[in-house]
């Protein structure tokens, strides 16, 4: 299983979600979360917002599920206008604040960029990104010798044989022709 936190060009942060639009008139914002479960983003009190290339820290005062999504109130954001100014900002977290994962669990940012090879040593390319489906997560592998884009299911012990984060290699049981 993988935990959902997307990698970004800043190597010391991961994106946990984004602020989408104001909610009400008292400064609350709608939150789109990349974490799984969705409300896992509310476990972090100290949010770093990235907007127009600038990073600003905000304290999460409170957050909750609202309908099918999430809403949050940030310290110092107490009007609809203040909330509108933050709409579209990404919510970052320093990687050092992510909880340690056990066993064969990985954050998505750890897998992105790994070289994918078959058990026979055929290079399929690098993991470009991952996405979630109803059944399982899917890895998008690009840049192999044949310039194909491959969609591989993230299925440990079935498709994924090993992951070596230090060497930057994932070994898979996969037909290169598929």
C-alpha positions, 0 to 999 in steps of 0.5 A: 500500500502507498500513502498519498503525498505528491512529490514536488520540485522542492525536494524538502517538501511534499504537497498534501493538498490545495486550498480551492475556494472560500467556504462561508464568510468567516475565512474558512476554506475548502480543502482538496486533500491528496492524503489517504484517508482524505482527512489525514491532512487535518492531522498536521497543525503547521501548514506551509502554503505555496502560492506564486512561488512564495512559501508562507506558514499558517497554523491550522486552527480547525478543520472538518469534513463538510459534505464530500470534502473538507473545510479548514480555518487558518490562523489570521484568515478571518474573512471571505476576502482573506480566504479568497486571497489563498484560494489555489495555494498548495498545502506543503509539509516538510518531508521530515514531518511525515510519519515513518512507514513500516514494511512495504509501505511507501509515499508516492514521492519516494517511488516517483523517479525510480527506474523500473526493471523486469526480473529479467533486467529489461528497463521499462523506464522511470515512474513518472507519477502515480494515480488512484483507481477504485481497485488499486494505485497505478504507476505511470512508467515512461522513458523506456527504450521504446518510448512507451507509456506503461500503466502498471498496477501497484501490487506488492508481491504480485507485480512489484517484486522489490523496491530499492530506494537507495539504488533507485530501482523497482523490480517488477514481474511484468511483460515488457511487451505489455 
